[in-house]
Amino acid sequence: MLNYIWFGLMAIALIVAAFLGTADAVTKGATDSAKTAVEIALGLIGILTLWSGMMRVAEASGLVTLLGRALRPVLRLLFPEVPPEHPASGAIVLSVAANMLGLNNAATPLSIKAMEELQTLNEDKETASNPMVTFMALNTSGVQLIPATMIGVLVAAGSKNPTAIISTSIIATAIGTLAAVIAAKVLQRFYPHGPSPGASRHPLPASGERGNDGGGGPSPRERGEGGRRPDEGPSK
């Protein structure tokens, strides 16, 4: 679907440029933008390598695990349906901690593992459970303490103070995470997961199989041959 959207935007731009006679300016702008994108991408190699190495050191030194232990009480409040001793609990903690430290490469397999473990607790395998939805909202809008990728983009673009966005990034991602979690928790009240409290877990028998207590009258077998009651006389 996204490919169609991009194609539509490009087609509209070309059609408008043809009508307005600015096709040359559109072509020059596309070429300059492609050149700038390549320059920024090449400039990101060094900064991303540096931050990735630092994050790997933090992971190997146990900083991710330490942060995960600090987050465990908060995540228990967000995922009350997940037992504390279940493997999904540990995977969720490590995934959130890796995202907060900017360890995207490490967070991806941890997030997949957390989803797989949450699926084992899901009664309806065709529908995402409430913990799965909450984890997706938390993982998508997660708080990031070190926005390494954005810092690298600013460095490549020639920013004089690329780390100035750290404080604003923390505030913005914290607000986004709070909004996502609140939305997930509020909507879960309208779409409860699992059987309703008053629903019966045993199917009712068919009308022909109910007895006198089922409200459907006696079955043909109880009526005797020909579907008649035992106390009825022969049909005339």
N, C-alpha and C positions, 0 to 999 in steps of 0.2 A: 504493500500500500504506500509506503514511504517513497518508493521509486516512482510511482505514478505522480505523487505530489511534486517531487523535484522536477520531473519531466514537464509537468504542467506549468510550473514556475518558469522554467527555461523557455518553453514554447511561448508563453505570454510575453516574456521579455523580448524575445526576438520579433514577435508580431508587432508589438508596440514600437520597437526600434525601427522596424521597416516602415511603419506608417509615419513616424515622426522624423525619419531621415537621420537617425543617430546610431545606425548600425556600426559605424567605425568606432564610436565612443564605447559602445557595449563590448565590441571585440577587444579593444585596448584595455578596458577595465577587467575583463575576464583573464587576459594574459598577465596583467600586473598582479592580480589577486593570486593566480597560480604560482607566480614567482615568489610572492611574499610567503605563501603557505610552505613552499619548499624550504625557504630560508629559516622560517620559524621551526620547522620540523628538524632540520639539521642542528639548529641551536639548542634544541631540547635534549639531544643525545647526551651531552655532557652533564647537564644538571640532573636529568633523570637517573643517569648512572650513579651520580654522587648520592642522591637521596635514596635510591634503591639499595645501595650498599649500606648506608646508615641504618635503614629500616631492617635489613637482614641482620645486621649486628644486634639491633634491639631485639629482634626475634630470637636470635641464638642466645642472647644473654638472659632471657627469661622475662623481659619487660612486657611482652604480650601476655604471658601467663599471669604476671602480677596485675596487670590492668584488668584481665579477665576476672580475677578473684575479687577485685574491687567492684566490678560491675555485677557480680552474681546476685546480690540482694535486690538490686533494681530490676534485673531481668526476671527474677522470681515473681515480682509484682506484675510484670507485663505478661508473663506466661504462666498463669496459675494452673492451667490444664496440664502442663508438662511436669511429670514427677522429677524431683531434684536429682534422683539417682539415674535417670534415664540418659542414654548417650546424647540425645538431642539437646539437653540442657548444656552440656559442655561444648558441643559444636556451635551452639548459638553464642555462647559467651566468647569463644575464641574468634568467631567471625566478626562480631561487633567490635572487639578489641583491635583486630587487624585493620578494619575499616577506619577506625579512629586514628590509627597511626599511619594511614596511607599505604598500607601493605595490600594493594589491590591484587597482586598476583597470589599472595597467600590467602586473601579473603575469599577469592572465587571458589577454590575447592572446599574450603570450610563451609561456605554458604550452601553449596550443593550437598555436602554431607549433612548439614543441619536439616535441609528440606527432605532428604531421604529418611532421616530419623523421625522427623515429624510425620511423614507419610505412614510410618508404621503405627502411629497412634491414631491415625485418621480412620474413622469407621466407614465413611463414604469415600472410596478410593477415586471416584470420578469428580469430586468437588473438594476444593481447598478448605481445610478446616480453619477455625478462628486463629489458632496459633500460627498457622502457615501464612495467613493474611497479615497478621501483626508483624511477623518476622520480615515479610516482604516490604511492608511499609517502613519498618525500622532500618532495613538494609539499604533500601533505595535512597532514603533521605537522611542517612546516618550522620552523626556529628563527626567532623574531621578536624583533628587537632593540628595536623600539619598538611596543608593543601599543596603537596609537592608538585603536582602537575601544573597547577595554576601559577605557582612561583616560577617554574621553568618557562612557562609561556611569557610571563612578564620579563624575565631575564633575557629571553631571546628577542623580545620586542624592544629592548633597550631601556627598561625601567630603571630608574635610579634607586628606588627603594622597594624591591619586589616583595619583601617580607612584611610590608605594611598591611597586607590583606589578611594576615593570620587572625588578628582579633575580630575583624568584621566577618571573616569566614566562619569562625567558631560561633558567633552570634547568629549568623544567617542559617547555618546548618542546624543549630540548636532549635531555632524557631520552626524550621521546616520539619525536623524530627518530632517536635511536640505536636504540630498540626497534624502530621501523618498518623501518629499514634492515637490522638484524640479522635480523629475521623474514623480510624479502624475500630476503636472500642465503641464509639457511638453507633456505627452502622451494624455492629455485631448484635446489638439489642433488637434490631429490626429483622435480622436474618439469623436467628438462632440455629446453631449446628446440632444435628442429631434429632431423635424423635421428640415430639412434644410431650410435656409431662403427663397429659391425660390420655395419650395414645396407648392402645393395647398392643402388646408385643406378639400376641397369638392371633392368627387370623380366625374370623368367625366361620363356622361351618356353613355350607350351602343350605339354601332354604329347604331342599329335599332331604337333607341329612339331619335337620334339627328335630329334637324331640319336643315334648309338650312344654319343657322349660325354656326352649329357645324362642318361643313366640311364633313359630312358623307352622304349628300344627303337627300331627303325627305324620311320619313318613309313609310311603306306600307299603313298605315292608310291615310296619306296625298295623296297617289297616287290614292286612291279610290278602288273600288272592283277589285279583280284580280291583285292588285299590279300595276295598270296602273295610269298614271297621269290623272287628270281631263280633260286636253286639248287634250289627245290622243284619237283617234278614237277607235272603237271596233277592236279587233284583228281579223285577217283574218284566 
